[in-house]
Amino acid sequence: MQHPEGGGEEHEAARTWFAGQQDVVTAELLDDGTVEIGFHGDDEGSAMLLAHAVGAGLRVASFARAASDLEELFLQITAPEPVPAEAV
């Protein structure tokens, strides 16, 4: 779960940035400004995602795994794998 600091435009920019990242299945902007992401990756991938977000200039106030309900877990597991750029 992401909670970028700043206003609505920064929150939407953060949501858009996360939505474009490899292994991010979903990126949703919640009413409180939190960007909740569905992520197909391990702890190393999660750490890299955070490092790249900060490196891209996003101001991240918190970053943690959220407890998933069964529907969200199912959607994350069954989401199609992204096609590598080399394969296109």
N, C-alpha and C positions, 0 to 999 in steps of 0.2 A: 504494500500500500504506500502510495506516495502522497505527501502533503507539501506541495511547493508553496513557498512564501510569496506574497504579493497579491495583486488583484485578479479580477476575472480574466483579463486578457492573458496574464502570465499563466494562469491555471489552464486555460484552453491551449496555449502554446505548449505547455508541458504535456497535456493529454495527447496532442498531435505528435509531439516528438516521440513519446513512448509508443504510440500506435505504429510508428514506422520502424521500430526496432525489431531485430531478429529475435525470435522466440517469444515475442509478446503477442498473445492471442487476442486479448481485448484490452481496451483502455477506456475507462468510463470516468467522466467528471461528475462527482457527487455534489449535492447541494452545499456542503460545507467547504468546498474547494479542494477536497481530496481527490487525487487521481488514483483510482483503483485499477490495477492491471491484472490480467490473467497471464501467467508466465509459464512457458514450457522450458524449464531449465533447472539445474541443480544449484547448490549454494555458490559454487564458483561462478556460474553464469549470472546469478543474482548479484554477486559482488561486482562483476564486470559491468552489469547494467547500471548499477549505482555510480560506479566510477565514471562511466561514459556520460551519464546524465550531468554529473557535477562538472566534468570536463567540457560539456557543451554549454555550460553557463546556467543550467537550471539551479535554482536555489531550493534545495530539498530540506524541509523541516523535520521530516521523519520518514523512515523506510523500514517496513516490517512485513513479514508474511501474515496474512489474515487467515483466520479459520474459515475454511470453505464449506459451504453447504453441499449436499450431494448433487444438486443440479449444476452448480458452478463447476464442481469437480468433474462431472461427466462431460460438460462442454469443453473443458480444458483438455481432457484426455482424448476426446474424439475429434478435436479440431485438426484439420488437415495440416500436415507439415509444410512449411514454406518451401518453395522451389528455389534452390540455389541459383544465383545470377548466372553462373557459368552454364547451367543446364538450359537456359532460355535461349 
